[in-house]
Amino acid sequence: MSQTKSILRALAGETLPTPPIWMMRQAGRYLPEYRATRAEAGDFLSLCYNSELAAEVTLQPIRRYGFDAAILFADILLLPQALGAELWFETGEGPRMSTITDAAGLKTMKPADAIHDHLAPVYETVRILARELPPETTLIGFAGAPWTVATYMIAGRGTPDQAPAHLLKSQDRTTFEAIIDRLTEATIEYLSMQVEAGAEVVKLFDSWAGSLQGDDFDAYSLAPMRKITQTLKDRHPGLPIIAFPRGAGERYVGAHAATGADCIALDDGVTAAWAAGHVQTAGCVQGNLASSHMVTGGDTLVQETRKIVEALSNGPHIFNLGHGITPDADPENVQLMIDTVRGN
């Protein structure tokens, strides 16, 4: 069956008459069934670590929409928590973490291979999904890329410009690079276990890659992703990998080779027509409808969806949003997008 799964065919470089489709954050607060399950779990982290409920919310958008892929429900900050950071969520404000900003803090981080007991519920979620997903649906595992995860570990929260991480990088590059290195090794272990549990594809989310400039973009976004990709492919021959250096702009050019990924996910800061001529020439691309269309809907959603499908129709393409769907999205607009992609 794996040879006929549309996502895997696109990742292998095949141009399909209708692009496969899934959506970042497709299991989330825009769905009433998700909100009900989260309430049952009690809070966000309890949902992440409850394997049965995490599998349930992963399956909900598959049941409702028939996406071509399901992506594991988890959070990128579970990995630093497994490395020893304190993690909690402030209602209405998002994640908060204990910080690591110096060599003393670095010593509190656990070794990369000491994460598995803490993350065992995540691996169990993957095993449940591997059993319960429809046979035509691809299972995607994921992790945050080292730079993005490091920005949270250094600041203790999300920041608009990742300034604390940039400051540490400039003032104490030795400690900064040690954090990146530890996260790189731990991400390899984390994703490798997801694959062993049943993930067929893995994706690296470098959500804050765009704030890195010049050589730092190569050194701290692309290079860690390349090491992760190469090691995973050595361990798991044939494993397809998607990389998402969000905000890369013109630096999307050459990203397939620079990361070693089979597919580059695009944000909506670049046009599909530009990507077709500059990025898709090197392999599969994923994207890149603006998430706002899931809120506003209407003819504009249909027109923009068709424009992307047409622009990327001459090469391997996985249809997706340019970033995650937002909580204020209308579930009916998601169905309209899917129907438009599939020509219904």
C-alpha positions in Angstrom: 0.0 0.0 0.0 2.9 2.4 0.8 3.8 2.5 -2.9 0.3 3.9 -3.8 0.1 6.5 -1.0 -0.1 9.9 -2.8 2.1 11.8 -0.3 4.9 9.2 -0.6 4.6 9.3 -4.4 5.0 13.1 -4.4 7.9 12.9 -2.0 9.6 10.4 -4.3 9.4 13.0 -7.1 6.3 12.0 -8.9 4.1 14.7 -10.5 0.5 13.7 -9.8 -2.6 15.0 -11.6 -4.1 16.0 -8.3 -1.7 17.1 -5.5 -2.1 15.3 -2.2 -3.2 17.5 0.6 -2.9 17.9 4.4 -2.7 21.0 6.6 -0.4 22.2 9.3 -2.1 22.2 12.7 -5.0 20.3 11.1 -5.8 18.8 14.5 -6.6 22.0 16.5 -8.8 24.5 18.1 -10.8 25.4 14.9 -12.5 22.0 15.3 -15.3 21.5 17.9 -14.4 17.9 18.3 -10.8 18.9 19.2 -12.0 21.4 21.8 -14.1 18.7 23.4 -11.2 16.2 23.6 -8.9 18.8 25.0 -11.5 19.6 27.7 -11.6 15.9 28.5 -7.8 15.8 28.8 -7.8 18.8 31.2 -5.0 20.9 29.7 -2.7 21.0 26.6 0.2 19.1 28.0 -2.0 16.4 29.5 -3.5 16.0 26.0 0.0 15.7 24.5 1.0 13.0 26.9 -2.3 11.0 26.8 -1.5 8.6 24.0 -5.2 7.6 23.4 -6.5 11.2 23.3 -3.5 12.5 21.3 -4.2 9.8 18.7 -7.9 10.7 18.8 -7.3 14.4 17.9 -4.8 13.3 15.2 -7.6 11.2 13.7 -10.4 13.8 13.9 -9.4 15.8 10.8 -8.9 12.5 8.9 -12.4 11.4 9.6 -13.9 14.8 8.9 -12.0 15.7 5.7 -10.1 12.7 4.4 -6.7 14.4 4.2 -4.0 12.4 2.5 -1.8 12.5 5.6 -2.1 12.7 9.4 0.6 14.5 11.4 1.3 13.3 14.9 -0.3 15.6 17.6 2.4 16.8 19.9 4.4 20.0 20.5 7.9 21.0 19.6 8.6 21.9 23.2 8.1 18.3 24.5 11.7 17.6 23.4 13.4 20.3 25.6 11.2 19.2 28.4 12.5 15.7 28.0 16.0 17.2 28.1 15.3 18.6 31.6 13.6 22.0 31.0 10.6 23.0 33.0 7.6 23.6 30.7 4.1 24.9 31.3 1.4 26.8 29.4 -0.1 30.1 30.5 -3.8 30.2 29.5 -4.2 32.7 26.6 -0.5 33.4 26.5 1.2 30.2 25.3 4.3 28.2 26.5 6.7 29.2 29.2 10.0 27.4 30.0 12.9 27.5 32.3 15.8 29.2 30.5 19.3 28.1 29.6 21.5 31.1 29.0 25.0 30.1 30.2 27.4 27.2 30.6 25.9 26.3 34.0 22.5 26.0 32.5 23.8 23.8 29.8 25.1 21.3 32.3 21.5 20.7 33.5 20.5 19.4 30.1 20.2 15.6 29.9 22.2 13.6 27.3 20.4 13.2 23.9 19.8 9.5 24.5 18.1 10.1 27.9 14.9 11.5 26.4 13.0 8.3 25.6 11.4 7.5 28.9 9.9 11.0 29.1 8.7 10.8 25.5 7.4 7.2 25.6 3.7 8.4 25.5 4.5 10.2 22.2 5.9 7.0 20.7 2.8 5.1 21.8 0.6 7.7 20.1 2.5 7.0 16.9 2.0 3.2 17.3 -1.8 3.7 17.9 -2.0 5.9 14.7 0.0 3.4 12.7 -2.7 0.8 13.5 -5.8 3.0 13.2 -5.2 5.3 10.3 -6.9 4.3 7.0 -4.5 2.4 4.8 -4.3 5.1 2.2 -3.3 7.8 4.8 0.3 8.7 5.4 1.6 9.1 8.9 3.9 12.1 9.5 6.1 12.5 12.5 7.8 15.8 13.4 10.0 17.9 15.5 11.1 21.5 15.8 14.4 22.3 14.2 17.2 23.1 16.6 17.3 26.9 16.0 13.6 27.3 16.6 13.5 25.1 19.7 16.6 26.9 21.0 14.9 30.3 20.8 12.3 29.1 23.2 14.8 27.5 25.6 16.9 30.7 25.7 14.0 33.1 26.1 11.7 30.9 28.1 8.8 31.9 25.8 8.0 32.8 22.3 9.4 36.3 21.2 8.6 38.5 18.2 12.1 38.7 17.0 14.0 35.9 18.8 16.2 38.6 20.3 17.4 36.6 23.4 18.7 33.8 21.2 20.4 36.3 18.9 22.0 38.0 21.9 23.4 34.8 23.4 24.7 33.8 19.9 26.6 37.1 19.8 27.8 37.2 23.4 28.5 33.5 24.2 28.7 31.6 20.9 30.2 28.6 22.6 27.2 28.0 24.9 24.8 28.9 22.0 26.4 26.3 19.7 26.4 23.7 22.5 22.7 24.1 22.8 22.2 23.8 19.1 24.4 20.7 19.1 22.5 19.0 22.0 19.2 19.7 20.3 20.5 18.3 17.0 21.5 15.1 18.6 18.3 14.8 20.6 16.1 15.5 17.6 17.8 12.7 15.7 17.0 10.3 18.6 13.4 11.6 18.9 12.6 11.3 15.2 14.3 8.0 14.9 12.0 6.6 17.6 9.0 8.0 15.9 10.0 6.2 12.7 10.5 3.0 14.6 7.1 3.4 16.1 5.5 3.8 12.6 5.9 7.3 11.2 6.4 7.0 7.4 7.6 10.6 6.9 9.1 13.2 9.3 9.0 16.9 9.1 11.4 19.5 10.6 9.7 22.8 11.5 12.2 25.7 11.6 9.5 28.3 12.3 11.9 31.1 13.1 14.5 30.4 10.4 13.7 33.7 8.7 15.2 35.7 11.6 18.7 34.3 10.9 20.8 36.4 8.5 23.8 35.6 6.3 26.1 32.8 7.4 24.0 32.3 10.5 21.1 31.0 8.4 23.4 28.4 6.9 25.1 27.5 10.1 22.1 27.4 12.5 19.1 26.6 10.3 20.3 24.6 7.3 23.3 22.8 8.8 21.6 21.2 11.8 18.7 20.1 9.6 21.2 18.6 7.2 22.9 16.6 10.0 19.5 15.4 11.2 18.4 14.4 7.7 21.6 12.6 6.8 21.7 10.6 10.1 18.0 9.7 9.9 18.4 8.5 6.3 21.5 6.5 7.3 19.5 4.8 10.0 16.2 4.5 8.0 17.1 4.1 4.3 14.3 5.5 2.1 12.8 7.7 4.8 11.2 10.8 3.2 11.9 14.1 5.0 10.2 17.5 4.7 12.1 20.6 5.9 10.3 23.9 6.6 12.8 26.9 6.9 9.9 29.4 7.3 10.7 32.9 6.3 13.6 31.9 4.1 12.5 34.0 1.1 15.0 33.8 -1.7 17.0 31.4 0.4 14.5 28.7 -0.4 16.6 28.4 -3.5 19.0 25.4 -3.0 17.2 24.3 0.2 16.7 20.8 -1.0 20.5 20.3 -1.4 21.4 22.3 1.7 19.1 20.3 4.0 19.1 17.0 2.3 15.3 16.9 2.5 13.1 15.3 -0.1 10.6 18.2 0.1 10.8 21.9 1.0 7.7 23.4 2.7 7.0 26.9 1.6 5.5 29.8 3.6 3.2 32.3 1.9 5.9 34.9 1.7 6.8 33.6 -1.7 4.5 33.0 -4.7 3.8 29.6 -6.0 4.8 30.8 -9.5 8.2 31.9 -8.2 8.7 28.6 -6.3 7.9 26.6 -9.4 10.8 28.2 -11.2 13.3 28.4 -8.4 12.6 25.7 -5.8 10.4 23.0 -7.3 13.1 22.4 -10.0 15.1 20.6 -7.3 12.3 18.4 -6.0 9.0 18.2 -4.2 7.6 21.4 -2.6 4.8 21.7 -0.1 2.4 24.7 0.3 1.5 27.4 0.3 -2.0 29.0 0.7 -2.1 31.8 3.2 -3.8 30.6 6.4 -6.0 33.7 6.4 -8.1 32.2 3.6 -9.3 29.6 6.1 -10.9 32.5 8.0 -12.3 34.6 5.1 -13.2 31.8 2.6 -15.2 32.8 -0.4 -14.2 33.2 -4.0 -10.8 34.5 -3.1 -10.0 31.2 -1.3 -11.0 29.3 -4.5 -9.1 31.5 -6.8 -5.9 31.5 -4.7 -6.1 27.7 -4.2 -6.5 27.1 -8.0 -3.6 29.5 -8.7 -1.2 27.5 -6.5 -2.3 24.1 -7.9 -1.8 25.4 -11.4 1.5 27.1 -10.8 3.0 23.9 -9.2 1.3 21.4 -11.5 4.4 20.6 -13.5 6.3 19.0 -10.7 5.9 17.2 -7.4 3.7 19.1 -5.1 1.9 18.5 -1.7 -0.8 21.1 -1.2 -0.8 22.7 2.3 -1.0 26.1 3.9 1.9 28.5 4.3 1.7 28.0 8.0 -0.6 26.4 10.5 -4.4 26.9 10.5 -5.5 29.4 13.1 -8.2 28.8 15.8 -10.6 31.3 14.2 -10.7 29.4 11.0 -14.1 28.1 9.7 -14.2 24.3 9.2 -16.4 24.9 6.1 -13.6 26.8 4.5 -11.3 23.9 4.9 -13.7 21.7 3.1 -14.0 24.3 0.3 -10.2 24.3 -0.1 -10.1 20.5 -0.3 -12.9 20.4 -2.8 -11.1 23.0 -4.9 -7.8 21.1 -4.9 -9.5 17.9 -5.8 -11.7 19.5 -8.4 -15.0 18.5 -6.7 
